[in-house]
Structures are given as structure tokens and as C-alpha cells.
Amino acid sequence: MLPAANARTMTLHLAEISSQVAPGAHAVVVMDGAAWHQTGGKLHMLANITPLRLPPYAPELNPVENVWAYLRSNRLANRVYETYDDILDARTDAWNWLTSQPERITAIALRPWAQVTQ
């Protein structure tokens, strides 16, 4: 969990994604119009990652929007946090809970109209 969303932290995030890509493989990272995705030369892209930039104002094309909505509705809603650390702990717990269930992520992010089949 990073304390800010900017070119520096996005570069750290991309480095983490890059470190998880198998040798010889390549990752495509979907990026919307968030400012930290559009920082020109400030955002360092790694050799094994290609950005897939979405058009503006098209959240329906970004599957992660459903993931964030799911987490907000099911793990983070209707709560009052005493401290900033409580917020960080809840956010981390929610993320760890979700990432332990890849089939749930697939179901949440699936776009049947966007599947390419043979």
C-alpha cells in the first residue's frame, strides 16, 4: 500500500508488477486517464510491460473499476475508522482477502462482451 498516487508511486507499482512477470513473458497493464498514468516522461515503463491506454471517460472498459466497487461495497463499507492506521489495516485486509480468491477476481472483472473466442 502506497501513501499517494503519483508518477513515483506508479513507477514503484509497475516495478512490482514487472518483478512478477515470468522470464520471457510480457505483461499488458490497463491504464485509464488517471493523472499518474498520464505523466509522460516521469512514468518509467519497464521492458516487460506494455501499457494499454483506455480512452477518456470509459470506465466500463476498465475491469478494475468493478474490483474497487466490489471491495468498497463488501469489505470497506459502513465502517468508522478511529485512526489512519485503522484505515490502512482495513484496506490491507480487504486486499489480501480478495487476492487470495483469484476466481472471485475473474468473476468480478469479467466482461463477457469483450471475450475473444475461437
Backbone as a chain_set.jsonl record, in Angstrom:
{"seq": "MLPAANARTMTLHLAEISSQVAPGAHAVVVMDGAAWHQTGGKLHMLANITPLRLPPYAPELNPVENVWAYLRSNRLANRVYETYDDILDARTDAWNWLTSQPERITAIALRPWAQVTQ", "coords": {"N": [[0.844, -1.17, 0.0], [0.6, 2.123, -0.907], [1.302, 5.543, -0.01], [0.433, 7.6, -1.644], [-0.819, 8.625, -4.866], [0.913, 8.965, -7.603], [3.37, 9.81, -10.154], [5.8, 8.746, -9.209], [5.039, 6.756, -7.304], [3.467, 5.176, -8.959], [5.394, 4.227, -10.708], [6.831, 2.621, -8.924], [4.831, 0.736, -8.445], [4.555, -0.391, -11.012], [7.09, -1.537, -11.21], [6.868, -3.539, -9.304], [4.845, -5.121, -10.472], [6.267, -5.876, -12.781], [8.276, -7.444, -11.631], [6.905, -9.736, -11.069], [6.315, -10.943, -13.417], [6.798, -13.696, -15.456], [10.005, -14.927, -16.531], [10.844, -14.152, -19.861], [8.235, -13.705, -20.52], [5.521, -11.329, -21.064], [3.778, -8.477, -19.884], [0.611, -6.86, -20.074], [-0.634, -3.843, -19.09], [-3.522, -2.366, -18.093], [-4.453, 0.963, -18.375], [-6.139, 3.772, -17.235], [-7.391, 7.145, -17.539], [-6.224, 8.369, -15.334], [-4.306, 10.807, -13.595], [-1.737, 10.025, -12.717], [-1.197, 8.027, -14.477], [-0.719, 9.276, -16.794], [1.66, 10.753, -17.076], [3.666, 11.319, -18.84], [7.1, 11.545, -19.542], [7.808, 11.176, -16.892], [6.86, 8.801, -15.904], [8.12, 5.683, -15.58], [8.397, 3.114, -17.781], [8.777, -0.369, -17.856], [10.731, -2.889, -19.581], [9.353, -5.322, -19.881], [6.688, -4.731, -19.788], [3.765, -3.463, -21.265], [1.794, -0.641, -21.698], [-1.756, -0.466, -21.903], [-3.645, 1.868, -22.963], [-6.639, 3.354, -22.062], [-9.502, 4.928, -23.6], [-10.605, 8.31, -22.784], [-13.061, 8.816, -20.196], [-14.332, 6.271, -20.052], [-15.07, 4.165, -18.103], [-16.275, 1.672, -18.139], [-14.73, 0.079, -19.71], [-12.6, -0.62, -18.176], [-11.734, -3.176, -16.259], [-10.872, -3.213, -13.582], [-12.277, -1.271, -12.26], [-14.665, -2.449, -11.439], [-13.652, -4.189, -9.558], [-12.681, -2.442, -7.545], [-15.133, -1.258, -6.815], [-16.483, -3.506, -5.822], [-14.874, -4.19, -3.59], [-15.221, -1.847, -2.044], [-17.973, -1.992, -1.527], [-18.33, -4.483, -0.258], [-16.322, -5.038, 1.627], [-15.363, -2.742, 2.802], [-17.328, -0.915, 3.38], [-19.702, 1.039, 5.326], [-18.373, 1.54, 7.784], [-16.609, 2.921, 10.536], [-13.611, 4.48, 11.096], [-11.14, 4.671, 13.532], [-8.507, 5.615, 13.467], [-5.902, 6.656, 11.17], [-4.176, 4.535, 10.722], [-5.923, 2.417, 11.209], [-7.51, 2.575, 8.94], [-5.61, 1.931, 6.971], [-5.026, -0.697, 7.786], [-7.542, -1.953, 7.406], [-7.835, -1.642, 4.659], [-5.633, -3.123, 3.73], [-6.291, -5.671, 4.756], [-8.685, -6.156, 3.34], [-7.74, -6.177, 0.689], [-5.901, -8.347, 0.778], [-7.666, -10.41, 1.431], [-9.252, -10.469, -0.906], [-7.336, -10.982, -2.962], [-6.587, -13.536, -2.376], [-8.404, -15.064, -3.603], [-8.533, -15.81, -6.58], [-10.449, -16.694, -8.434], [-12.73, -15.284, -7.759], [-11.963, -12.676, -8.355], [-11.709, -12.911, -11.119], [-14.407, -13.406, -11.785], [-15.612, -10.992, -10.967], [-14.333, -9.084, -12.573], [-14.818, -9.894, -15.132], [-15.741, -9.411, -18.496], [-18.073, -10.307, -20.456], [-18.804, -9.5, -23.041], [-16.423, -8.73, -24.096], [-14.791, -10.857, -24.571], [-12.645, -12.886, -26.483], [-13.071, -15.517, -28.556], [-12.377, -18.748, -30.026]], "CA": [[0.0, 0.0, 0.0], [1.402, 3.334, -1.029], [0.623, 6.681, 0.609], [-0.005, 8.602, -2.616], [-0.926, 8.175, -6.254], [1.625, 9.907, -8.453], [4.276, 9.123, -11.077], [6.799, 7.983, -8.453], [4.452, 5.544, -6.737], [3.046, 4.33, -10.079], [6.606, 3.555, -11.177], [7.062, 1.54, -7.96], [3.802, -0.272, -8.701], [4.931, -1.078, -12.249], [8.261, -2.366, -10.906], [6.368, -4.728, -8.604], [4.205, -5.962, -11.496], [7.347, -6.402, -13.612], [9.002, -8.49, -10.897], [6.053, -10.923, -11.001], [6.154, -11.477, -14.766], [7.736, -14.802, -15.676], [11.061, -14.644, -17.512], [10.449, -14.391, -21.24], [6.831, -13.331, -20.715], [5.27, -9.892, -21.176], [2.515, -8.08, -19.261], [-0.111, -5.697, -20.575], [-1.257, -3.186, -17.949], [-4.586, -1.449, -18.497], [-4.33, 2.263, -17.7], [-7.175, 4.736, -17.593], [-6.917, 8.519, -17.66], [-5.745, 8.936, -14.07], [-3.159, 11.693, -13.794], [-0.48, 9.306, -12.503], [-0.974, 7.16, -15.637], [-0.52, 10.152, -17.95], [2.679, 11.711, -16.673], [4.709, 11.449, -19.855], [8.43, 11.042, -19.241], [8.005, 10.915, -15.465], [6.46, 7.424, -15.624], [9.122, 4.777, -16.147], [7.853, 1.832, -18.211], [9.798, -1.409, -17.906], [10.781, -3.582, -20.871], [8.42, -6.441, -19.975], [5.325, -4.215, -19.587], [3.224, -2.541, -22.266], [0.535, -0.059, -21.232], [-2.923, -0.425, -22.775], [-4.299, 3.101, -22.515], [-8.066, 3.42, -22.379], [-9.97, 6.267, -23.963], [-11.173, 9.047, -21.645], [-14.467, 8.682, -19.806], [-14.829, 4.947, -20.432], [-14.774, 3.239, -17.001], [-16.796, 0.338, -18.443], [-13.664, -0.682, -20.36], [-11.564, -0.918, -17.201], [-12.271, -4.179, -15.337], [-10.524, -2.99, -12.177], [-13.309, -0.424, -11.652], [-15.593, -3.353, -10.749], [-12.951, -4.727, -8.387], [-12.714, -1.409, -6.497], [-16.52, -1.134, -6.35], [-16.776, -4.689, -5.028], [-14.218, -4.042, -2.29], [-15.883, -0.782, -1.272], [-19.313, -2.431, -1.116], [-18.372, -5.722, 0.502], [-15.324, -5.166, 2.68], [-14.948, -1.465, 3.389], [-18.481, -0.026, 3.553], [-20.419, 1.153, 6.601], [-17.436, 1.409, 8.889], [-15.992, 4.147, 11.036], [-12.242, 4.169, 11.467], [-10.644, 5.533, 14.604], [-7.221, 6.225, 13.116], [-5.405, 6.423, 9.815], [-3.653, 3.165, 10.707], [-7.081, 1.52, 11.08], [-7.88, 2.604, 7.517], [-4.595, 1.142, 6.262], [-5.214, -2.109, 8.138], [-8.756, -2.432, 6.742], [-7.531, -1.683, 3.228], [-4.737, -4.259, 3.524], [-7.065, -6.901, 5.0], [-9.611, -6.338, 2.224], [-6.97, -6.557, -0.498], [-5.385, -9.707, 0.972], [-8.819, -11.304, 1.345], [-9.658, -10.608, -2.302], [-6.298, -11.588, -3.798], [-6.496, -14.966, -2.077], [-9.502, -15.698, -4.327], [-8.433, -15.389, -7.978], [-11.685, -16.97, -9.171], [-13.649, -14.183, -7.472], [-11.495, -11.529, -9.144], [-12.105, -13.18, -12.508], [-15.855, -13.222, -11.911], [-15.935, -9.571, -10.811], [-13.755, -8.286, -13.657], [-15.169, -10.463, -16.431], [-16.55, -8.658, -19.449], [-18.431, -11.306, -21.477], [-18.846, -8.902, -24.374], [-15.073, -8.422, -24.545], [-14.025, -12.072, -24.721], [-12.324, -13.347, -27.828], [-13.075, -16.992, -28.548], [-12.043, -19.376, -31.323]], "C": [[0.89, 1.234, 0.0], [0.613, 4.541, -0.533], [0.081, 7.718, -0.369], [-0.124, 7.946, -3.978], [-0.295, 9.252, -7.12], [2.593, 9.115, -9.331], [5.289, 8.26, -10.335], [6.211, 6.685, -7.918], [3.934, 4.613, -7.842], [4.242, 3.585, -10.65], [6.98, 2.415, -10.232], [6.087, 0.387, -8.186], [4.141, -1.076, -9.96], [6.151, -1.975, -12.032], [7.84, -3.647, -10.195], [5.674, -5.671, -9.588], [5.29, -6.641, -12.335], [8.066, -7.556, -12.93], [8.216, -9.794, -10.827], [5.81, -11.564, -12.366], [7.226, -12.543, -14.987], [8.806, -14.412, -16.694], [10.609, -15.032, -18.923], [9.006, -14.031, -21.546], [6.715, -11.81, -20.758], [3.909, -9.605, -20.556], [1.927, -6.883, -19.997], [-0.848, -5.124, -19.38], [-2.265, -2.167, -18.475], [-4.456, -0.168, -17.686], [-5.434, 3.185, -18.192], [-6.566, 6.134, -17.643], [-6.447, 9.161, -16.372], [-4.46, 9.718, -14.303], [-1.836, 10.947, -13.667], [-0.22, 8.265, -13.59], [-0.555, 7.974, -16.858], [0.605, 11.151, -17.724], [3.859, 11.801, -17.63], [6.015, 10.815, -19.422], [8.672, 10.73, -17.784], [7.679, 9.468, -15.091], [7.405, 6.486, -16.35], [8.471, 3.441, -16.481], [8.996, 0.825, -18.349], [9.658, -2.223, -19.197], [9.758, -4.705, -20.996], [6.966, -6.033, -19.694], [4.969, -3.275, -20.736], [1.934, -1.962, -21.705], [-0.544, -0.167, -22.314], [-3.75, 0.755, -22.281], [-5.736, 3.144, -23.002], [-8.449, 4.83, -22.809], [-10.56, 6.974, -22.748], [-12.652, 8.732, -21.442], [-15.073, 7.354, -20.245], [-14.547, 3.929, -19.319], [-15.284, 1.822, -17.268], [-15.753, -0.538, -19.14], [-12.576, -1.129, -19.384], [-12.099, -1.896, -16.154], [-11.968, -3.907, -13.87], [-11.536, -2.056, -11.495], [-14.32, -1.278, -10.903], [-14.964, -3.944, -9.497], [-13.0, -3.713, -7.244], [-14.13, -1.27, -5.932], [-16.9, -2.314, -5.458], [-16.155, -4.576, -3.637], [-14.89, -2.977, -1.432], [-17.219, -1.268, -0.729], [-19.298, -3.591, -0.128], [-17.372, -5.84, 1.645], [-15.01, -3.861, 3.4], [-16.113, -0.521, 3.691], [-19.0, -0.034, 4.988], [-19.53, 0.92, 7.818], [-16.93, 2.789, 9.278], [-14.612, 3.753, 11.542], [-11.765, 5.177, 12.499], [-9.391, 6.302, 14.191], [-6.889, 5.947, 11.656], [-4.854, 5.003, 9.694], [-4.773, 2.14, 10.604], [-7.554, 1.453, 9.626], [-6.893, 1.751, 6.715], [-4.758, -0.344, 6.536], [-6.438, -2.69, 7.429], [-8.524, -2.592, 5.244], [-6.652, -2.896, 2.912], [-5.481, -5.575, 3.712], [-8.006, -7.183, 3.835], [-8.875, -6.804, 0.971], [-6.446, -7.989, -0.386], [-6.503, -10.738, 0.881], [-9.19, -11.545, -0.115], [-8.594, -11.326, -3.13], [-6.071, -13.06, -3.486], [-7.559, -15.763, -2.825], [-9.475, -15.294, -5.814], [-9.702, -15.649, -8.789], [-12.727, -15.875, -8.935], [-13.258, -12.94, -8.287], [-11.897, -11.709, -10.602], [-13.588, -12.924, -12.701], [-16.247, -11.746, -11.836], [-15.5, -8.775, -12.039], [-14.153, -8.767, -15.048], [-16.063, -9.528, -17.241], [-16.93, -9.62, -20.569], [-18.435, -10.746, -22.897], [-17.462, -8.601, -24.931], [-14.227, -9.672, -24.751], [-13.827, -12.425, -26.186], [-12.245, -14.86, -27.762], [-12.769, -17.491, -29.955], [-13.287, -19.908, -31.976]], "O": [[1.81, 1.359, 0.808], [-0.614, 4.56, -0.625], [-0.653, 8.621, 0.033], [0.401, 6.857, -4.212], [-0.881, 10.311, -7.346], [2.632, 7.886, -9.26], [5.605, 7.158, -10.783], [6.819, 5.625, -8.062], [3.96, 3.393, -7.68], [4.115, 2.423, -11.037], [7.401, 1.352, -10.688], [6.465, -0.783, -8.127], [4.026, -2.302, -9.967], [6.231, -3.059, -12.61], [8.392, -4.716, -10.454], [5.889, -6.882, -9.544], [5.23, -7.848, -12.57], [8.424, -8.538, -13.58], [8.792, -10.848, -10.556], [5.169, -12.611, -12.456], [8.409, -12.313, -14.735], [8.534, -13.645, -17.617], [10.06, -16.113, -19.136], [8.595, -14.049, -22.707], [7.688, -11.096, -20.519], [2.985, -10.408, -20.69], [2.651, -6.011, -20.477], [-1.608, -5.835, -18.721], [-1.913, -1.237, -19.2], [-4.358, -0.208, -16.46], [-5.639, 3.356, -19.394], [-5.351, 6.278, -17.776], [-6.284, 10.379, -16.316], [-3.626, 9.326, -15.12], [-0.907, 11.208, -14.431], [0.861, 7.676, -13.63], [-0.086, 7.412, -17.848], [0.495, 12.3, -18.153], [4.925, 12.302, -17.269], [6.032, 9.666, -18.982], [9.662, 10.073, -17.46], [8.165, 8.965, -14.079], [7.482, 6.49, -17.578], [8.04, 2.716, -15.585], [10.052, 1.143, -18.896], [8.597, -2.239, -19.822], [9.33, -5.017, -22.107], [6.122, -6.88, -19.401], [5.757, -2.413, -21.125], [1.061, -2.717, -21.276], [-0.266, 0.022, -23.498], [-4.472, 0.643, -21.29], [-6.014, 2.992, -24.192], [-7.8, 5.805, -22.428], [-10.97, 6.322, -21.788], [-13.382, 8.427, -22.385], [-16.195, 7.315, -20.75], [-13.86, 2.936, -19.557], [-14.775, 0.868, -16.681], [-15.882, -1.762, -19.156], [-11.72, -1.938, -19.743], [-12.838, -1.493, -15.256], [-12.729, -4.327, -12.998], [-11.636, -2.057, -10.268], [-14.79, -0.88, -9.837], [-15.645, -4.174, -8.497], [-13.319, -4.069, -6.109], [-14.31, -1.177, -4.718], [-17.572, -2.129, -4.442], [-16.817, -4.832, -2.631], [-15.104, -3.178, -0.237], [-17.558, -0.98, 0.419], [-20.161, -3.672, 0.746], [-17.559, -6.661, 2.543], [-14.448, -3.878, 4.495], [-15.893, 0.572, 4.212], [-18.773, -0.973, 5.751], [-19.893, 0.201, 8.749], [-16.838, 3.697, 8.451], [-14.467, 2.81, 12.32], [-11.964, 6.383, 12.351], [-9.231, 7.477, 14.519], [-7.516, 5.112, 11.004], [-5.048, 4.346, 8.671], [-4.595, 1.097, 9.975], [-7.95, 0.391, 9.146], [-7.3, 0.945, 5.879], [-4.643, -1.162, 5.624], [-6.376, -3.803, 6.906], [-8.968, -3.568, 4.64], [-6.898, -3.61, 1.94], [-5.319, -6.497, 2.913], [-8.114, -8.325, 3.39], [-9.329, -7.715, 0.278], [-6.534, -8.758, -1.343], [-6.311, -11.816, 0.319], [-9.417, -12.685, -0.522], [-8.931, -12.2, -3.927], [-5.421, -13.76, -4.263], [-7.621, -16.986, -2.705], [-10.318, -14.511, -6.251], [-10.0, -14.909, -9.727], [-13.522, -15.577, -9.827], [-14.116, -12.248, -8.835], [-12.368, -10.77, -11.244], [-13.986, -12.29, -13.679], [-17.128, -11.304, -12.573], [-16.225, -7.889, -12.493], [-13.848, -8.105, -16.04], [-17.011, -8.94, -16.722], [-16.187, -9.744, -21.542], [-18.103, -11.455, -23.847], [-17.33, -8.254, -26.104], [-13.046, -9.557, -25.077], [-14.73, -12.276, -27.01], [-11.45, -15.419, -27.006], [-12.886, -16.757, -30.935], [-13.219, -20.47, -33.069]]}, "num_chains": 1, "name": "protein.A"}
